Amino acid sequence: MVTIRDFQEQDIRALWSIYFNTIRYINIRDYSPAQVEAWAPDNVDADLWAKRVQARHPFIAESDGVIVGYTDLQENGLVDHFFCHHKYQGCGVGRALMNHVFEQAEIRNINRLYSEVSITARPFYERMGFVVIKEQQVLIRGQRLRNFVMEKSANGRFAQV
């Protein structure tokens, strides 16, 4: 069973681990080793990472007391981070997180959600009702990575999937 809760400062290290390992073990299917190393470097500035995460006020997914994923929802509808633990892929973590995002969007009267989505995450986002607006190349630490701007409109209400 996956439960969703608000971020707490002591979550920082676990979130970095999820971010790092998901990119290194899952996204490597669609990106080169150089690209994943640029995206999730070995030598991250821990203070900068902590500030970045705290500013996003993420939602935390837990299963049996283990943090298994996280995401956020910004006031403009941006879902900036969306990561599921690499060992919990396909276990309903992403669905639980995204349904929480949908609930929060309704509470906050956000009518359009959007995100910059990796090649790897695109099929999941499509299953959750998002559509590709455009394909783009982003530059991260000297590496170009292909991703997609995807969006979902409420049309009155975000349906739980």
C-alpha positions, 0 to 999 in steps of 0.5 A: 500500500502506498501512502502520500505525505508532505515533505519533511527535511529529513527526507532530503537524502532519501530523495537524492538517492531516488533521483540518482538511482532512478536516473542511473538504473532506469533512464539508462535504458533511453539515455547514454552513460554520459547523459545520465552521468550529467543528469545525476552526477556523482559529485552533487552539491548537497546544500544546493540539492537540499535548497532545490528540493525544499523550494518545490515542497514535494509530496512523498510516497511511502510503502511500509515506512520506505520512501519509494517516490516523490513529486511536486506540483507548482502553483503554475501547474508545473510538475517539476520532479517525478521520480519513483524508486528504481526497485519499486517501478510498476508497483503503483507508486507513480499512479498514487503520486500522480493521482495525488497531483490531480487531487491537489490541482483540483484543490488549488484550482489549477486547470492545466498540468505540464511537465518536461518528461524524459523518454523513459517516463513518456509512456507513463505520462501518456497512460495518465492522460498527458499529451505531447506538446513538443519535443525538445533538447535540453542541455545539462552539464554539457550533454544534450538530452531529448525530452518532451513537454507534456500537458493535461487539461482538467476539462472541469476536473482531473480524473483519477487514473 
